[in-house]
């Protein structure tokens, strides 16, 4: 079965080593650079598709622009990643595959759905990441949201179900 990992801002920040954001997740499930690098190597070997939602790119870019460090160097690192995503360089999914997620009708649906979710403290970025995950699940991918945020992790779609043939009596 094909699998896809949807990246969240929290792990992207850790992956790029944005100052003040070098770890994420609860103490019993902490993500650091070493753990993410290991996961990347393992999942690349198993041909997992890596998906970078626009929301994660934008939020990480904001964190870099506000960081107290060599912002140019970090911005260059994110820019290289954006280029790989834009070009669909393996293991990254091409961002063009997401264009239907940002159609006029999809944005209208996002606008209708989000206010009640905001009342439950679900951000617009998290909702958009959930929509990306659902998009890949519809195409038969086993989807995982790579995040340090358990609330966002809980929004991941259930795995694809495989119907088993029924026994004949």
ROKOL-154403 format. One record per residue: residue number from 1; residue in one letter; z, y, x of N, C-alpha, C in turn. Coordinates in Angstrom, 2 decimals. Layout:
ROKOL-154403
R    i  aa      n.w      n.v      n.u     ca.w     ca.v     ca.u      c.w      c.v      c.u
R  NUM   A        Z        Y        X        Z        Y        X        Z        Y        X
...
END
This chain:
ROKOL-154403
R    i  aa      n.w      n.v      n.u     ca.w     ca.v     ca.u      c.w      c.v      c.u
R    1   X     0.00    -1.18     0.84     0.00     0.00     0.00     0.00     1.25     0.89
R    2   X    -0.76     2.22     0.49    -0.81     3.48     1.22     0.48     4.25     0.98
R    3   X     0.93     4.96     2.01     2.13     5.76     1.84     1.89     7.18     2.34
R    4   X     2.64     8.10     1.74     2.53     9.51     2.09     3.93    10.10     2.20
R    5   X     4.10    10.95     3.20     5.35    11.69     3.36     5.06    13.15     3.10
R    6   X     5.77    13.71     2.14     5.64    15.12     1.79     6.73    15.87     2.56
R    7   X     6.35    16.78     3.43     7.31    17.51     4.27     7.90    18.69     3.51
R    8   X     9.18    18.88     3.69     9.90    20.03     3.13    10.19    21.01     4.26
R    9   X    10.47    22.22     3.89    10.78    23.27     4.85    11.94    22.88     5.78
R   10   X    12.96    22.25     5.23    14.14    21.95     6.04    13.80    21.09     7.25
R   11   X    12.97    20.06     7.06    12.61    19.21     8.20    11.55    19.86     9.07
R   12   X    10.69    20.68     8.48     9.71    21.41     9.29    10.42    22.39    10.23
R   13   X    11.44    23.07     9.73    12.24    23.96    10.58    12.85    23.19    11.75
R   14   X    13.40    22.02    11.46    14.01    21.20    12.51    12.95    20.73    13.49
R   15   X    11.82    20.26    12.98    10.72    19.75    13.80    10.24    20.82    14.80
R   16   X    10.14    22.07    14.32     9.68    23.17    15.18    10.82    23.83    15.96
R   17   X    12.07    23.42    15.66    13.26    23.94    16.33    13.46    25.44    16.10
R   18   X    13.40    25.84    14.84    13.68    27.22    14.46    15.16    27.47    14.69
R   19   X    15.51    28.51    15.46    16.93    28.77    15.74    17.77    28.88    14.47
R   20   X    18.93    28.23    14.51    19.83    28.22    13.37    19.47    27.16    12.35
R   21   X    18.37    26.47    12.57    17.91    25.46    11.62    17.49    24.19    12.38
R   22   X    18.27    23.82    13.40    17.92    22.66    14.23    18.40    21.33    13.65
R   23   X    19.15    21.37    12.56    19.54    20.16    11.84    19.50    20.48    10.35
R   24   X    19.41    19.40     9.56    19.49    19.58     8.11    20.02    18.30     7.50
R   25   X    20.46    18.40     6.27    20.98    17.25     5.56    22.48    17.15     5.66
R   26   X    23.06    16.31     4.79    24.51    16.12     4.80    24.94    15.35     6.05
R   27   X    26.21    15.43     6.40    26.73    14.81     7.63    26.40    13.33     7.73
R   28   X    26.41    12.62     6.61    26.15    11.17     6.65    24.65    10.85     6.70
R   29   X    23.81    11.86     6.61    22.36    11.65     6.66    21.69    12.83     7.37
R   30   X    22.19    13.14     8.55    21.75    14.33     9.30    20.38    14.10     9.94
R   31   X    19.51    15.08     9.80    18.20    15.08    10.45    18.24    16.04    11.63
R   32   X    17.83    15.55    12.81    17.68    16.41    13.98    16.29    16.15    14.55
R   33   X    15.93    16.89    15.59    14.59    16.78    16.18    14.30    15.35    16.63
R   34   X    15.24    14.71    17.27    15.05    13.35    17.77    14.75    12.38    16.63
R   35   X    15.49    12.48    15.56    15.29    11.58    14.42    13.92    11.82    13.77
R   36   X    13.53    13.08    13.64    12.23    13.39    13.04    11.10    12.91    13.96
R   37   X    11.22    13.15    15.27    10.19    12.68    16.21    10.03    11.16    16.13
R   38   X    11.14    10.43    16.03    11.09     8.98    15.92    10.37     8.56    14.63
R   39   X    10.72     9.20    13.53    10.08     8.89    12.25     8.58     9.18    12.33
R   40   X     8.20    10.30    12.93     6.79    10.65    13.06     6.04     9.57    13.85
R   41   X     6.60     9.14    14.97     5.93     8.10    15.77     5.80     6.80    14.98
R   42   X     6.88     6.39    14.30     6.85     5.14    13.53     5.84     5.22    12.39
R   43   X     5.84     6.31    11.68     4.97     6.43    10.52     3.50     6.64    10.92
R   44   X     3.27     7.30    12.05     1.89     7.41    12.54     1.35     6.02    12.85
R   45   X     2.18     5.18    13.45     1.76     3.83    13.80     1.43     3.01    12.55
R   46   X     2.09     3.31    11.44     1.81     2.57    10.21     0.77     3.28     9.34
R   47   X     0.14     4.31     9.90    -0.95     5.04     9.24    -0.51     5.75     7.95
R   48   X     0.72     6.22     7.94     1.22     7.02     6.82     0.54     8.38     6.85
R   49   X     0.21     8.89     5.69    -0.38    10.21     5.56     0.74    11.24     5.51
R   50   X     0.65    12.28     6.32     1.63    13.37     6.31     1.05    14.52     5.50
R   51   X     1.84    15.03     4.57     1.38    16.09     3.68     2.28    17.31     3.87
R   52   X     1.64    18.45     4.14     2.38    19.69     4.36     2.09    20.65     3.21
R   53   X     3.00    20.76     2.25     2.79    21.69     1.14     2.76    23.14     1.62
R   54   X     1.98    23.94     0.92     1.89    25.37     1.25     3.27    26.01     1.21
R   55   X     4.10    25.62     0.27     5.44    26.20     0.16     6.23    26.01     1.44
R   56   X     6.14    24.83     2.05     6.88    24.56     3.29     6.34    25.42     4.43
R   57   X     5.03    25.59     4.48     4.42    26.43     5.53     4.91    27.86     5.39
R   58   X     4.86    28.39     4.17     5.25    29.79     3.95     6.73    30.02     4.22
R   59   X     7.58    29.12     3.72     9.01    29.29     3.95     9.35    29.19     5.44
R   60   X     8.76    28.23     6.14     9.01    28.09     7.58     8.53    29.34     8.31
R   61   X     7.37    29.84     7.91     6.86    31.09     8.51     7.84    32.24     8.33
R   62   X     8.44    32.33     7.15     9.45    33.37     6.91    10.65    33.17     7.83
R   63   X    11.10    31.92     7.99    12.25    31.65     8.86    11.93    32.02    10.31
R   64   X    10.73    31.74    10.76    10.32    32.09    12.12    10.29    33.61    12.30
R   65   X     9.72    34.31    11.32     9.62    35.77    11.42    10.99    36.44    11.45
R   66   X    12.00    35.78    10.89    13.35    36.34    10.84    14.25    35.82    11.94
R   67   X    13.75    34.89    12.75    14.59    34.24    13.78    14.83    35.17    14.95
R   68   X    15.96    34.96    15.59    16.33    35.71    16.78    15.94    34.87    18.00
R   69   X    14.65    34.94    18.36    14.14    34.11    19.45    12.75    34.60    19.85
R   70   X    12.05    33.79    20.60    10.66    34.07    20.94     9.81    33.71    19.72
R   71   X     9.70    34.65    18.78     9.00    34.39    17.54     7.53    34.07    17.76
R   72   X     6.93    34.69    18.78     5.51    34.44    19.05     5.28    32.97    19.40
R   73   X     6.11    32.40    20.26     5.96    31.00    20.67     6.11    30.07    19.46
R   74   X     7.12    30.31    18.64     7.33    29.49    17.45     6.19    29.66    16.45
R   75   X     5.75    30.90    16.29     4.63    31.15    15.36     3.38    30.43    15.85
R   76   X     3.16    30.40    17.14     2.01    29.66    17.69     2.13    28.17    17.37
R   77   X     3.32    27.61    17.48     3.52    26.20    17.16     3.20    25.92    15.69
R   78   X     3.69    26.78    14.80     3.39    26.61    13.38     1.89    26.82    13.14
R   79   X     1.28    27.79    13.80    -0.14    28.04    13.63    -0.98    26.82    14.03
R   80   X    -0.60    26.15    15.11    -1.32    24.94    15.53    -1.19    23.84    14.47
R   81   X    -0.02    23.72    13.90     0.19    22.73    12.85    -0.64    23.08    11.62
R   82   X    -0.68    24.36    11.26    -1.49    24.79    10.11    -2.96    24.44    10.33
R   83   X    -3.45    24.66    11.55    -4.84    24.32    11.86    -5.09    22.82    11.71
R   84   X    -4.15    22.00    12.17    -4.30    20.55    12.03    -4.33    20.15    10.56
R   85   X    -3.48    20.79     9.75    -3.45    20.51     8.33    -4.75    20.99     7.67
R   86   X    -5.19    22.19     8.03    -6.42    22.73     7.45    -7.62    21.85     7.76
R   87   X    -7.64    21.27     8.94    -8.75    20.42     9.36    -8.57    18.96     8.96
R   88   X    -7.41    18.61     8.41    -7.15    17.23     8.02    -7.10    16.29     9.21
R   89   X    -6.61    16.81    10.36    -6.48    15.97    11.55    -5.40    14.92    11.32
R   90   X    -5.75    13.67    11.58    -4.78    12.58    11.40    -3.53    12.88    12.20
R   91   X    -2.41    12.66    11.63    -2.09    12.00    10.36    -1.99    12.95     9.17
R   92   X    -2.40    14.20     9.33    -2.20    15.21     8.29    -3.27    15.14     7.21
R   93   X    -2.84    15.29     5.97    -3.76    15.39     4.83    -4.35    16.79     4.83
R   94   X    -5.61    16.87     4.51    -6.26    18.18     4.43    -5.68    18.97     3.26
R   95   X    -5.38    20.22     3.51    -4.79    21.07     2.47    -5.77    21.29     1.33
R   96   X    -7.07    21.16     1.58    -8.07    21.34     0.54    -7.88    20.32    -0.58
R   97   X    -7.24    19.20    -0.28    -6.98    18.18    -1.30    -6.03    18.70    -2.38
R   98   X    -5.41    19.82    -2.16    -4.42    20.35    -3.10    -4.97    21.43    -4.01
R   99   X    -6.27    21.71    -3.93    -6.79    22.86    -4.67    -6.57    22.75    -6.18
R  100   X    -6.61    21.55    -6.75    -6.38    21.43    -8.19    -4.94    21.75    -8.56
R  101   X    -4.02    21.65    -7.59    -2.62    21.99    -7.86    -2.43    23.48    -8.08
R  102   X    -3.41    24.28    -7.65    -3.29    25.74    -7.74    -4.35    26.33    -8.66
R  103   X    -4.90    25.50    -9.55    -5.86    25.99   -10.53    -5.13    26.92   -11.51
R  104   X    -5.90    27.67   -12.28    -5.29    28.57   -13.26    -4.40    27.80   -14.24
R  105   X    -4.89    26.66   -14.71    -4.10    25.88   -15.67    -2.84    25.31   -15.02
R  106   X    -2.95    24.85   -13.77    -1.78    24.31   -13.06    -0.74    25.41   -12.86
R  107   X    -1.18    26.63   -12.55    -0.24    27.74   -12.39     0.41    28.11   -13.72
R  108   X    -0.37    28.05   -14.80     0.21    28.32   -16.13     1.30    27.30   -16.45
R  109   X     1.03    26.03   -16.14     2.02    24.98   -16.39     3.26    25.20   -15.54
R  110   X     3.06    25.59   -14.28     4.18    25.89   -13.37     5.04    27.00   -13.98
R  111   X     4.37    28.05   -14.50     5.08    29.18   -15.11     5.85    28.75   -16.36
R  112   X     5.28    27.82   -17.12     5.98    27.34   -18.33     7.18    26.48   -17.96
R  113   X     7.04    25.65   -16.94     8.08    24.69   -16.58     9.24    25.28   -15.78
R  114   X     8.95    26.27   -14.97     9.94    26.68   -13.98    11.19    27.36   -14.53
R  115   X    11.12    28.26   -15.51    12.35    28.95   -15.93    13.51    28.00   -16.27
R  116   X    13.25    26.94   -17.01    14.35    26.03   -17.35    14.85    25.29   -16.10
R  117   X    13.96    25.05   -15.15    14.38    24.40   -13.91    15.18    25.37   -13.03
R  118   X    14.79    26.62   -13.03    15.53    27.64   -12.27    16.97    27.73   -12.78
R  119   X    17.13    27.57   -14.08    18.48    27.59   -14.65    19.32    26.44   -14.10
R  120   X    18.64    25.38   -13.63    19.33    24.22   -13.03    19.31    24.31   -11.51
R  121   X    18.99    25.49   -10.98    18.98    25.78    -9.54    17.89    25.03    -8.77
R  122   X    16.76    24.77    -9.43    15.60    24.17    -8.76    14.63    25.31    -8.45
R  123   X    14.35    25.50    -7.16    13.52    26.62    -6.75    12.05    26.39    -7.08
R  124   X    11.30    27.46    -7.10     9.87    27.38    -7.33     9.19    26.60    -6.20
R  125   X     9.68    26.78    -4.98     9.13    26.02    -3.84     9.38    24.53    -4.02
R  126   X    10.60    24.16    -4.45    10.90    22.74    -4.68    10.03    22.17    -5.79
R  127   X     9.82    22.93    -6.86     8.96    22.46    -7.94     7.54    22.25    -7.43
R  128   X     7.05    23.16    -6.59     5.69    23.00    -6.08     5.59    21.78    -5.15
R  129   X     6.65    21.51    -4.39     6.66    20.32    -3.53     6.69    19.06    -4.40
R  130   X     7.44    19.09    -5.49     7.46    17.96    -6.42     6.06    17.72    -6.98
R  131   X     5.34    18.78    -7.32     3.99    18.64    -7.87     3.04    18.03    -6.83
R  132   X     3.20    18.39    -5.57     2.39    17.78    -4.51     2.69    16.29    -4.43
R  133   X     3.98    15.93    -4.49     4.37    14.52    -4.44     3.78    13.75    -5.62
R  134   X     3.85    14.33    -6.81     3.28    13.67    -7.99     1.77    13.49    -7.86
R  135   X     1.10    14.47    -7.27    -0.35    14.42    -7.03    -0.71    13.18    -6.22
R  136   X     0.01    12.94    -5.14    -0.28    11.77    -4.29     0.13    10.47    -4.98
R  137   X     1.20    10.49    -5.75     1.61     9.28    -6.48     0.54     8.87    -7.48
R  138   X    -0.11     9.85    -8.12    -1.18     9.54    -9.08    -2.35     8.81    -8.42
R  139   X    -2.52     9.03    -7.12    -3.60     8.38    -6.39    -3.16     7.08    -5.74
R  140   X    -1.99     6.56    -6.15    -1.55     5.25    -5.72    -0.76     5.22    -4.42
R  141   X    -0.34     6.37    -3.93     0.48     6.40    -2.71     1.94     6.14    -3.05
R  142   X     2.63     5.43    -2.18     4.08     5.37    -2.22     4.53     6.67    -1.56
R  143   X     5.22     7.51    -2.29     5.52     8.87    -1.84     6.99     9.02    -1.50
R  144   X     7.23     9.70    -0.40     8.59    10.05     0.03     8.60    11.54     0.34
R  145   X     9.61    12.24    -0.12     9.77    13.65     0.25    10.72    13.68     1.44
R  146   X    10.22    14.14     2.57    11.03    14.21     3.79    11.78    15.53     3.79
R  147   X    13.08    15.44     3.55    13.90    16.64     3.38    15.35    16.33     3.69
R  148   X    16.09    17.36     4.01    17.53    17.24     4.16    18.24    17.58     2.87
R  149   X    17.49    17.92     1.84    18.02    18.38     0.55    18.00    17.22    -0.44
R  150   X    19.16    16.69    -0.76    19.24    15.55    -1.69    18.73    15.90    -3.09
R  151   X    18.90    17.15    -3.49    18.39    17.57    -4.80    16.87    17.47    -4.85
R  152   X    16.21    17.93    -3.80    14.75    17.84    -3.73    14.32    16.38    -3.60
R  153   X    15.04    15.63    -2.80    14.72    14.22    -2.61    14.73    13.48    -3.95
R  154   X    15.63    13.87    -4.82    15.75    13.23    -6.13    14.56    13.55    -7.03
R  155   X    13.78    14.57    -6.68    12.62    14.94    -7.49    11.38    14.11    -7.14
R  156   X    11.48    13.27    -6.12    10.34    12.44    -5.72     9.95    11.51    -6.87
R  157   X     8.65    11.33    -7.08     8.23    10.43    -8.15     8.60     8.99    -7.82
R  158   X     8.81     8.18    -8.85     9.09     6.76    -8.57     7.87     6.12    -7.93
R  159   X     8.10     5.06    -7.21     7.00     4.38    -6.54     6.00     3.82    -7.52
R  160   X     4.75     3.64    -7.05     3.75     3.05    -7.93     4.20     1.67    -8.38
R  161   X     3.96     1.36    -9.62     4.35     0.05   -10.12     3.15    -0.87   -10.11
R  162   X     3.40    -2.09    -9.74     2.35    -3.10    -9.72     2.65    -4.07   -10.84
R  163   X     1.72    -4.16   -11.78     1.93    -5.08   -12.89     1.72    -6.50   -12.42
R  164   X     2.65    -7.38   -12.79     2.54    -8.79   -12.43     1.92    -9.53   -13.60
R  165   X     1.05   -10.47   -13.30     0.47   -11.25   -14.40     1.55   -12.05   -15.12
R  166   X     1.41   -12.17   -16.41     2.36   -12.93   -17.21     1.98   -14.41   -17.17
R  167   X     2.99   -15.22   -17.22     2.74   -16.67   -17.26     2.20   -17.04   -18.63
R  168   X     1.31   -17.99   -18.59     0.83   -18.51   -19.85     1.76   -19.61   -20.32
R  169   X     2.04   -19.65   -21.59     2.93   -20.70   -22.13     2.17   -21.95   -22.47
END
